[in-house]
Amino acid sequence: MRCGRFVSLALVLAFAMALMGVCDGSLSSMIAKKEAETVAIADKARELFEGRCTFVNNCNGGKCSDSPSTRTSSVPQCGNEHGPGNSCTDVLGGDSETCTHCSKSKLQLDYDEGYMRAPLGIDSASKEEAAAEAMCWMRGLNDVYVRQDKERQNDGYLRAWQYFGSHQAGVTNMYPGISGYGGGFRNDTGCLNYDPRRRPWYVAASSGPKDIVLVLDTSGSMSQTNAFTGESRLSVLKSATLALLNTLTQNDFSAVVEFSNTNRVLMGQSQLRRSTPSYIESLEDEVDKMTASGGTKFIQGLDKALNILQNSGSDSSSGCQKLIVFLTDGVDNDLGQNTNDANWNAVITRLTNANVKVVSFSMGTGADSVMPKDLACRTGGVWEQVADGTNPTAAMVDYYEMLALSVAGTGIDNVIWSSPYEDAGGLGMMISAAKAVYDSQHNLIGVASTDVLMRELEEFGGQGTVLNELISRSRVCPSFQAITNFTCPAWRIRQACTNLQAPAGCSANEDNTPCRRIKMDSALCENVITASALEPSGGYDKIKPLVCCQCINLGLIIGLSVGGFVLLVIIMVVCYKSSRCPLNQYLKRRQAVGRSTSSSSDRGATAPSAGQMGVNNAAMPRGPAYPSPVVPASGGAMTNKGYVTGLAPAVAAGPSMAPPSYNPVAQVVAYPAPGAAGVRAPAYYPAPGQNRGQA
């Protein structure tokens, strides 16, 4: 008996293990399919970039209503027009946060082509030319998008999103085409800035996993306010920090240290922690709470950051490159600008021995440009000066470039998965598979990516199983030795380090645009450049139809219904009190008729009971009149109806006498016909027009 139980248990366990194997295989297959989609976009982008001049030379504007197969320009994602393939569809769901004022709606989507967008701030001819060039060759990705969308449609998976972000100009080609209304793209006040180079999926693919500590100066001088912007340096620092945190993914491990006279680790941790969305959100809350006070001591912050990096074991580290991002606005109270200080050199020696590279930023007028630059140059990092009033995230381009070069030098060719995030178009929790694309000289072209709904992956396993699988597939370490090689890209981002000599043929402003120079009106079928030119007049009501269709606003319908009912009640009350109101006159006539009927002896009686029909006529009380049919004396069929007043006619008593029937609506008493079976005739039937008391 026990043996039988053990056999049954073994069979159950074997079945469970087989089921887990099937699920795991299905999850792996699903992931591999999405990675293959990303690789296809990346391979096509590399091919198009190498032959981009052909596309640029053929870019000549056109109308957005022209077919994308004949048009040589692209539809702007933040514009006011659609391509001819646009249609009203619910393939991305009937409810969407994109159409925030609709309870039910469909979206305007174009599955024939992707729509283009560029970051805000195209404020120079060179930026416009770079963006226009990228748009011209990137429209060639439409063929891959459409082919892969048909495969998704056949497989029954979400038909969004496929996209490519260019490194040179930050242009994004997103498929399916949509006019960009949503939390991350466009709202009722205008087009929002969207730069793919600052998005987690882009940074994850172009930098690989890393251990990173942000070291932030919160000394008293950070409270100084810019006279033109009215913003304090601490506020600018917080904005830059939040932007950096938002580029981290679950493949990275991170911590944040603030320093002044002393130091403090946000969240109080002694080791790095995986950069999950919940952890990043907690760090952001702590950053918001920071205040400015005290003096400035660089070594306090750097020592603490280095200790955290060295204390982090295999379970709290990516095992890849270690980085410190150092932001300050002042001069160290103890060191001044003495790069030969023994304590300073001791810190740099510890950093280089631990293979920690430092990216440093001197923020604002009066900030030290000597020590932070010395720190970055001697550890193999980069340094940048951030002027007062400048957006610090724009000045961090060299940081991202350095990360991208580190991956390019290793020849990493795998797909990196981002952390789960809420889709900007309101589709739910999404995760991105992304792959960096490089040219033959290891210059970053951009990043290709496809999106997958988390719930599609979780059909094959729980969230923990899915994330662990994606993390393991993304665990490939780049080598940061690439940025110390004497290549043109590496030299350009590190030219601030004066001891580096430029390689032959390099210049600080090397022009990588071999094609003809074009303007945006050649690359786009709608002649728009800046965000302000993209807004239709009328605000939200004009923008919404570009994206939302068949919008059902249940709140508005219910509100109008309730309002209409209340208005009707008010009108009736007011009308009732008015002598001229037709409704009031009608009701008064009804009341008058009712009073007249109740007071008349000819109307309003109730039908007599069966017992009353058997009593003596003289004993019956005199009361209201009863209508009585008049029947010919011969007892033949009734041919006329008459109405008399007085008592009800006397009838012979007996059990066979049927009671009269009374119709309260017509106010008529109907007696059974005389001579009918079991029915006896009344003792007296008056003649027409004759009262009961008349003979």
C-alpha positions in Angstrom: 0.0 0.0 0.0 2.8 2.4 0.9 4.6 1.4 -2.2 1.6 2.3 -4.3 1.4 5.7 -2.6 5.1 6.4 -3.4 4.6 5.4 -7.0 1.6 7.8 -7.3 3.6 10.6 -5.7 6.5 9.9 -8.1 4.1 10.1 -11.1 2.7 13.4 -9.8 6.2 14.8 -9.4 7.3 13.6 -12.8 4.2 15.2 -14.4 4.9 18.5 -12.6 8.5 18.5 -13.7 7.5 17.8 -17.3 4.9 20.6 -17.1 7.6 23.0 -15.8 9.8 21.9 -18.6 7.1 22.7 -21.2 6.5 26.1 -19.6 10.1 26.9 -19.5 10.5 25.9 -23.1 7.6 28.0 -24.1 9.0 31.0 -22.2 12.4 30.6 -23.9 10.7 30.3 -27.3 8.7 33.5 -26.7 11.8 35.4 -25.6 13.8 34.1 -28.5 11.1 35.2 -30.9 11.1 38.8 -29.5 14.9 38.9 -29.6 14.8 37.8 -33.2 12.5 40.7 -34.0 14.9 43.1 -32.4 17.9 41.7 -34.3 16.0 42.0 -37.6 15.4 45.7 -37.0 19.0 46.2 -35.9 20.4 44.4 -39.0 18.2 46.5 -41.3 19.2 49.7 -39.6 22.9 48.9 -40.1 22.3 48.2 -43.8 20.3 51.4 -44.2 22.9 53.5 -42.4 25.7 52.3 -44.6 23.7 53.3 -47.7 22.0 56.3 -46.2 23.1 58.8 -48.9 20.8 57.1 -51.4 17.8 57.8 -49.1 19.0 61.3 -48.3 19.4 62.2 -51.9 15.9 61.1 -52.7 14.2 62.9 -49.7 12.0 65.5 -51.3 9.0 66.1 -49.1 5.6 65.3 -50.5 2.1 65.0 -49.1 1.3 62.9 -46.1 -1.8 61.6 -48.0 0.5 60.0 -50.6 1.2 56.3 -50.4 4.3 55.5 -48.2 5.5 53.3 -51.1 5.8 56.3 -53.4 6.4 59.1 -50.9 10.0 59.9 -50.0 9.3 61.6 -46.7 7.8 60.6 -43.3 4.8 61.5 -41.2 5.7 63.4 -38.0 4.6 61.6 -34.9 3.9 64.9 -33.2 2.2 66.5 -36.2 -1.3 67.2 -37.3 -1.7 64.8 -40.2 -2.0 61.1 -40.8 -0.7 58.8 -43.5 -3.3 57.1 -45.9 -2.9 53.8 -43.9 -4.4 55.4 -40.8 -7.5 53.6 -39.5 -9.7 53.5 -36.4 -9.0 50.3 -34.6 -9.1 48.5 -31.3 -6.3 46.1 -31.9 -4.4 47.7 -29.0 -7.5 47.5 -26.8 -10.8 49.3 -26.5 -9.9 51.2 -23.4 -6.8 53.3 -23.4 -5.2 55.8 -21.0 -4.1 57.6 -24.2 -7.6 58.9 -24.6 -7.9 60.1 -21.1 -11.3 61.8 -21.5 -13.0 58.7 -22.9 -14.5 55.8 -21.1 -14.5 53.7 -24.3 -12.5 54.5 -27.4 -10.5 53.2 -30.3 -7.1 54.5 -31.5 -6.1 56.0 -34.8 -3.1 53.8 -35.9 -1.2 53.4 -39.1 0.0 49.9 -39.7 1.6 50.8 -43.1 4.4 52.9 -41.7 6.2 54.2 -38.6 5.9 57.9 -37.7 9.0 60.0 -36.9 9.8 62.3 -34.0 12.9 64.3 -32.9 13.7 65.7 -29.4 12.7 69.2 -28.6 15.4 71.8 -29.0 16.3 71.7 -32.8 17.8 75.1 -32.5 20.6 75.1 -35.0 21.2 74.2 -38.6 23.5 71.3 -37.8 21.0 69.7 -35.5 18.2 70.1 -38.1 20.4 68.5 -40.8 21.4 65.6 -38.6 17.8 64.9 -37.7 16.6 65.2 -41.3 19.3 62.8 -42.5 18.3 60.3 -39.9 14.6 60.5 -40.8 15.4 59.9 -44.5 17.2 56.6 -44.1 15.3 55.4 -41.0 12.0 55.3 -43.0 13.5 52.3 -44.8 12.7 50.3 -41.6 9.0 50.2 -42.5 9.4 47.0 -44.5 10.7 45.1 -41.5 8.0 46.6 -39.2 5.1 45.6 -41.5 6.5 42.0 -42.1 6.9 41.4 -38.3 3.6 42.9 -37.5 1.9 40.4 -39.8 3.6 37.6 -37.9 2.4 39.0 -34.6 -1.1 39.3 -36.0 -1.0 35.6 -37.0 0.4 34.6 -33.6 -2.3 36.6 -31.7 0.2 38.8 -29.9 0.2 42.6 -29.2 0.8 44.5 -32.4 3.0 47.2 -30.7 5.6 48.6 -30.5 8.6 48.4 -32.8 11.0 51.3 -33.0 14.6 52.6 -33.6 16.3 55.5 -31.9 19.3 57.1 -33.6 22.3 58.1 -31.7 23.4 61.1 -33.8 20.2 63.2 -33.5 17.9 61.3 -31.1 15.3 60.7 -33.8 12.8 57.9 -33.2 10.9 55.9 -35.8 7.9 54.2 -33.9 5.6 51.6 -35.4 2.6 51.5 -35.7 2.3 55.2 -36.6 0.4 57.2 -34.1 0.2 60.9 -33.6 1.7 60.7 -30.2 -1.0 61.7 -27.7 -0.2 60.2 -24.4 1.6 60.6 -21.1 5.0 60.2 -22.6 4.6 62.0 -25.9 1.9 64.7 -26.1 -0.8 66.2 -23.9 -3.3 68.9 -24.1 -0.6 71.6 -23.6 1.7 70.5 -26.3 4.3 68.0 -27.6 6.5 66.6 -24.8 10.2 66.1 -25.1 11.1 62.5 -25.9 14.8 61.6 -26.4 15.4 57.9 -26.9 19.0 58.3 -25.8 17.8 59.0 -22.2 15.4 56.0 -22.1 16.2 52.9 -20.1 15.9 50.5 -23.1 18.4 52.6 -25.0 20.9 53.0 -22.2 20.6 49.3 -21.2 21.5 48.2 -24.7 24.2 50.8 -25.3 26.0 50.4 -21.9 25.4 46.9 -20.6 25.1 45.9 -16.9 27.1 48.1 -14.4 27.7 48.9 -10.8 27.1 52.6 -10.2 27.2 55.0 -7.3 25.9 58.6 -7.6 27.9 61.0 -5.3 26.0 64.3 -4.8 27.2 67.6 -3.3 24.5 68.9 -0.9 26.7 71.6 0.7 25.2 75.0 1.6 26.3 76.6 -1.7 23.9 74.3 -3.5 21.0 76.5 -2.2 22.1 79.4 -4.4 19.4 80.4 -6.9 20.0 81.3 -10.6 19.0 84.9 -11.2 17.5 84.1 -14.6 15.7 80.8 -14.0 14.9 81.2 -10.3 16.0 77.6 -9.8 18.5 76.6 -7.1 21.5 74.5 -7.9 20.1 71.8 -5.6 17.0 71.7 -7.7 19.1 71.3 -10.8 21.1 68.6 -9.1 17.9 66.7 -8.2 16.6 66.9 -11.8 19.9 65.5 -13.1 19.9 62.7 -10.5 16.4 61.7 -11.3 17.2 61.6 -15.0 20.2 59.3 -14.3 18.2 57.0 -12.0 15.6 56.6 -14.7 18.1 55.2 -17.2 19.0 52.3 -14.9 17.5 48.9 -15.4 17.2 45.6 -13.4 20.6 44.6 -14.9 22.3 47.4 -12.9 23.2 47.7 -9.2 23.2 51.2 -7.7 23.4 53.4 -4.6 23.3 57.2 -3.9 25.6 59.1 -1.5 25.2 62.7 -0.5 28.1 64.7 1.0 28.9 68.0 2.6 31.0 68.1 5.8 30.0 64.5 6.2 28.4 61.8 4.1 25.1 59.9 4.1 24.0 56.9 2.1 20.4 57.2 0.9 18.3 54.3 2.1 21.1 53.6 4.7 22.6 50.6 2.7 26.1 49.3 3.0 26.0 47.5 -0.4 24.6 48.0 -3.8 21.1 47.0 -4.6 19.5 45.8 -7.8 17.9 48.7 -9.6 14.4 47.4 -9.7 11.5 49.8 -10.4 10.5 49.8 -6.7 14.0 50.5 -5.5 14.5 53.3 -8.0 11.2 54.8 -6.9 12.3 54.7 -3.2 15.6 56.4 -4.2 13.8 59.1 -6.0 11.7 59.9 -2.9 14.9 60.2 -0.9 16.5 62.5 -3.5 13.5 64.8 -3.3 14.0 65.1 0.5 17.6 66.3 0.3 18.5 69.7 1.6 21.6 71.9 1.3 23.8 72.7 4.3 27.4 72.5 5.5 30.7 72.7 3.8 32.3 70.8 0.8 34.6 67.8 1.3 35.0 65.7 -1.8 36.9 62.8 -0.1 34.0 62.2 2.3 31.7 61.3 -0.6 34.3 59.4 -2.7 35.4 57.3 0.2 31.9 56.2 1.1 31.1 55.4 -2.6 34.2 53.3 -2.9 33.5 51.4 0.3 30.0 50.5 -1.0 31.4 49.2 -4.3 34.0 47.1 -2.5 31.6 45.7 0.1 29.2 44.5 -2.6 29.5 40.7 -3.2 28.3 38.6 -6.0 24.7 38.8 -4.9 24.7 42.6 -4.8 26.8 43.3 -7.9 26.5 43.0 -11.7 30.1 41.7 -11.8 30.7 44.3 -14.5 32.2 47.7 -14.8 32.2 49.9 -11.6 31.3 53.6 -12.0 31.0 56.7 -9.9 29.1 59.7 -11.1 30.3 62.8 -9.2 28.4 66.1 -9.2 29.5 69.2 -7.3 29.1 73.0 -7.5 32.0 74.2 -5.3 35.6 74.0 -4.2 36.7 71.5 -1.6 37.2 73.3 1.8 40.4 71.3 2.6 41.9 70.5 -0.8 41.4 73.8 -2.7 42.6 73.0 -6.2 45.8 71.2 -5.1 45.9 68.0 -7.3 49.2 67.0 -5.5 47.5 66.7 -2.1 48.5 63.3 -0.5 45.0 62.5 0.6 43.6 63.3 -2.8 46.1 61.1 -4.6 45.5 58.3 -2.1 41.8 58.3 -3.0 42.6 58.3 -6.8 45.0 55.4 -6.3 42.3 53.4 -4.5 39.8 54.1 -7.3 42.2 53.1 -10.1 43.3 49.9 -8.2 39.6 48.9 -7.9 39.1 49.6 -11.6 36.5 52.3 -10.8 36.0 55.0 -13.4 34.6 58.4 -12.5 32.3 60.6 -14.6 32.4 64.1 -13.0 30.3 67.3 -13.5 31.2 70.8 -12.3 27.9 72.5 -12.0 27.5 76.3 -12.3 29.6 79.4 -12.2 32.2 79.2 -9.4 32.3 75.4 -9.5 35.8 73.8 -9.3 36.9 72.7 -12.7 40.3 71.5 -11.6 39.8 68.7 -9.1 36.7 67.1 -10.7 38.5 67.0 -14.1 41.6 65.6 -12.5 39.5 62.9 -10.9 37.8 61.9 -14.2 40.9 62.0 -16.4 43.1 59.9 -14.0 40.5 57.2 -13.6 39.7 56.8 -17.3 36.4 58.7 -17.1 35.0 61.9 -18.6 34.4 65.4 -17.2 31.9 68.1 -18.2 31.3 71.7 -17.2 27.5 72.5 -16.7 26.8 76.2 -17.0 24.2 78.0 -14.8 20.8 77.7 -16.4 21.8 74.7 -18.5 19.8 71.5 -18.5 22.2 69.0 -16.8 20.8 66.1 -18.7 21.8 67.6 -22.0 25.4 68.0 -20.7 25.6 64.3 -19.8 25.9 63.3 -23.5 29.5 62.3 -22.9 28.5 60.0 -20.1 26.2 58.0 -22.4 28.7 58.2 -25.2 31.4 56.7 -22.9 29.0 53.8 -22.0 28.2 53.2 -25.6 31.9 53.1 -26.6 32.6 50.6 -23.9 30.2 48.2 -25.4 31.3 48.8 -29.0 34.9 47.9 -28.1 34.0 44.4 -27.0 31.9 43.4 -29.9 28.9 42.5 -27.7 26.1 41.4 -30.0 23.4 40.2 -27.6 19.9 41.6 -26.9 19.5 43.4 -23.6 16.2 43.4 -21.7 15.0 46.5 -19.8 13.1 46.6 -16.5 9.3 46.4 -16.7 7.6 49.8 -17.0 4.2 51.3 -17.6 3.7 51.9 -21.3 3.4 55.6 -22.2 0.5 54.8 -24.4 -1.5 53.2 -21.6 -1.3 49.6 -22.7 -0.1 48.3 -19.3 3.2 46.9 -17.9 5.7 46.5 -20.8 9.2 45.3 -21.1 11.6 46.0 -24.0 14.1 43.9 -25.9 16.9 46.2 -27.2 20.0 45.9 -29.2 22.7 48.5 -29.9 23.8 48.9 -33.6 27.3 50.0 -34.6 29.0 50.8 -37.8 32.2 49.2 -39.1 34.3 51.8 -37.1 32.5 50.9 -33.8 30.5 54.2 -33.8 27.1 53.8 -32.3 24.4 54.2 -34.9 21.5 53.7 -32.5 19.4 51.1 -30.7 16.7 48.8 -32.1 13.9 47.7 -29.8 10.6 45.8 -29.6 8.1 45.8 -26.8 6.4 42.9 -25.1 3.5 43.0 -22.7 4.5 41.4 -19.4 1.2 39.5 -19.2 2.2 37.8 -22.5 5.4 36.5 -21.0 3.7 35.7 -17.7 1.5 33.2 -19.5 4.4 30.9 -19.3 5.5 31.5 -15.7 5.3 33.9 -12.8 6.8 37.4 -12.9 9.8 36.2 -10.8 10.5 33.4 -13.3 10.3 35.7 -16.3 12.5 38.4 -14.8 15.2 35.9 -13.7 15.3 34.5 -17.2 15.6 37.9 -18.8 18.3 39.0 -16.4 20.4 35.9 -17.1 20.1 36.5 -20.8 21.3 40.2 -20.4 24.3 39.4 -18.2 27.1 40.3 -20.5 29.9 42.6 -19.3 31.4 45.2 -21.6 35.0 46.3 -21.3 35.6 50.0 -20.6 39.1 49.7 -22.0 37.6 50.9 -25.3 37.5 54.5 -24.2 41.2 54.6 -23.4 42.1 53.5 -26.9 43.2 56.2 -29.4 40.1 56.2 -31.6 38.4 59.4 -32.8 35.1 58.8 -30.8 37.0 58.1 -27.6 39.3 61.1 -28.0 36.4 63.5 -28.7 34.6 62.7 -25.4 37.9 62.8 -23.4 39.6 65.8 -25.1 39.2 67.8 -21.9 42.0 65.7 -20.5 44.8 67.8 -22.0 47.4 65.0 -21.9 45.6 63.0 -24.6 46.7 63.7 -28.1 44.3 63.5 -31.0 44.7 60.6 -33.3 45.6 61.4 -36.9 42.7 62.7 -38.9 40.5 63.5 -35.8 39.0 66.9 -34.9 36.7 67.9 -32.1 33.9 68.7 -34.5 34.3 65.9 -37.1 31.5 65.9 -39.6 30.0 62.5 -40.0 27.5 63.7 -42.7 28.8 62.7 -46.1 25.5 63.1 -47.8 23.9 66.3 -49.1 22.6 68.6 -46.5 18.9 68.8 -46.2 16.3 70.6 -44.1 13.4 69.1 -42.2 10.8 70.0 -44.8 12.5 67.5 -47.1 12.4 64.7 -44.6 8.8 65.3 -43.3 5.6 65.4 -45.4 4.3 68.0 -43.0 6.4 71.2 -42.9 7.0 71.4 -39.1 10.2 71.7 -37.1 9.5 73.0 -33.6 7.0 71.8 -31.0 5.1 75.1 -31.0 4.4 74.7 -34.7 2.8 71.3 -34.3 -0.1 72.3 -32.1 -3.5 72.8 -33.7 -5.6 75.7 -32.5 -8.3 74.8 -30.0 -6.3 72.7 -27.5 -7.3 69.3 -26.5 -10.5 69.1 -28.6 -8.4 69.6 -31.7 -5.6 67.2 -30.7 -7.8 64.3 -29.5 -9.3 63.4 -32.9 -5.8 62.9 -34.2 -5.5 59.9 -31.9 -8.8 58.9 -30.4 -11.9 57.7 -32.4 -15.4 56.4 -31.5 -14.9 58.0 -28.1 -17.7 57.3 -25.7 -17.6 59.6 -22.7 -19.9 57.8 -20.2 -19.3 60.5 -17.6 -20.6 63.2 -20.0 -23.6 61.1 -21.0 -24.6 60.4 -17.4 -24.0 64.0 -16.5 -26.2 65.3 -19.3 -28.9 62.8 -18.4 -29.0 63.8 -14.8 -28.8 67.4 -15.7 -31.7 67.0 -18.1 -33.9 65.3 -15.6 -33.2 68.0 -13.0 -34.0 70.7 -15.5 -37.2 69.0 -16.5 -38.3 68.9 -12.8 -37.5 72.5 -12.4 -39.5 73.4 -15.5 -42.5 71.4 -14.3 -42.4 73.1 -10.8 -42.2 76.6 -12.3 -44.8 75.8 -14.9 -47.2 74.4 -12.3 -47.1 77.7 -10.4 -47.9 79.7 -13.6 -51.5 80.3 -14.6 -50.5 80.5 -18.3 -48.7 77.2 -18.3 -50.6 74.6 -20.6 -49.6 71.8 -18.2 -51.0 73.8 -15.2 -54.2 74.4 -17.1 -54.6 70.8 -18.0 -54.0 69.6 -14.5 -56.6 72.1 -13.2 -59.2 70.9 -15.7 -58.6 67.3 -14.5 -59.1 68.3 -10.9 -62.3 70.2 -11.8 -63.7 67.1 -13.6 -62.8 64.9 -10.6 -64.6 67.2 -8.2 -67.7 67.4 -10.4 -67.9 63.6 -10.7 -67.6 62.9 -7.0 -70.4 65.5 -6.1 -72.9 64.3 -8.8 -75.6 61.8 -7.9 -75.2 60.2 -11.3 -71.5 59.2 -11.0 -69.0 57.8 -8.7 -71.0 54.9 -7.2 -69.5 51.6 -6.3 -70.9 48.3 -7.5 -73.4 46.7 -5.1 -72.5 43.5 -3.4 -74.2 40.2 -4.0 -75.9 40.5 -0.7 -77.3 43.9 -1.5 -78.8 42.5 -4.6 -81.0 40.2 -2.5 -82.5 42.7 0.0 -85.9 44.4 -0.2 -85.9 47.4 -2.4 -87.5 49.6 0.3 -84.9 48.6 2.9 -81.9 49.7 0.8 -80.4 53.0 1.6 -80.6 55.7 -0.9 -77.2 56.5 -2.3 -75.3 57.3 -5.5 -76.8 56.5 -8.8 -76.0 53.2 -10.6 -76.0 53.1 -14.3 -78.5 50.5 -15.4 -79.0 48.9 -18.7 -82.5 49.2 -20.2 -83.9 45.9 -21.5 -87.1 45.6 -23.6 -90.0 44.1 -21.7 -90.2 41.2 -24.1 -86.8 40.0 -22.7 -85.2 40.1 -26.2 -81.7 41.2 -26.9 -80.6 44.5 -25.5 -80.8 47.1 -28.2 -80.3 50.3 -26.2 -78.6 51.6 -23.1 -80.1 54.1 -20.8 -79.0 55.6 -17.5 -81.3 56.3 -14.6 -80.8 57.5 -11.1 -82.0 56.3 -7.7 -81.7 53.0 -6.0 -80.5 49.9 -7.7 -83.5 47.9 -9.1 -84.8 45.2 -6.8 -84.1 41.6 -7.9 -85.5 38.4 -6.6 -83.3 36.8 -4.0 -81.9 33.4 -4.5 -78.6 31.5 -4.8 -78.8 31.4 -8.5 -78.8 35.1 -8.9 -75.5 36.2 -10.4 -74.0 39.5 -9.2 -73.6 42.5 -11.5 -70.2 43.4 -12.8 -68.8 46.9 -12.4 -66.4 48.6 -14.8 -64.7 51.3 -12.7 -63.0 52.9 -15.7 -66.2 53.3 -17.7 -68.2 53.7 -14.5 -70.9 51.2 -15.7 -72.7 48.4 -13.9 -73.6 45.5 -16.2 -76.3 43.1 -15.2 -76.7 39.6 -16.5 -79.2 39.3 -19.4 -82.7 38.2 -18.3 -83.6 34.7 -19.3 -80.1 33.4 -19.2 -79.6 30.1 -17.5 -79.9 30.5 -13.8 -80.7 34.2 -14.0 -83.9 35.9 -13.0 -84.9 39.2 -14.3 -85.2 42.2 -12.0 -88.6 43.0 -10.7 -88.7 46.3 -12.5 -86.8 47.9 -15.4 -87.5 51.5 -16.0 -88.1 52.9 -19.4 -85.5 55.1 -21.0 -85.3 58.5 -19.3 -87.6 57.3 -16.5 -86.4 57.5 -12.8 -86.7 54.8 -10.4 -89.5 56.5 -8.5 -91.6 57.1 -11.6 -94.4 54.7 -12.5 
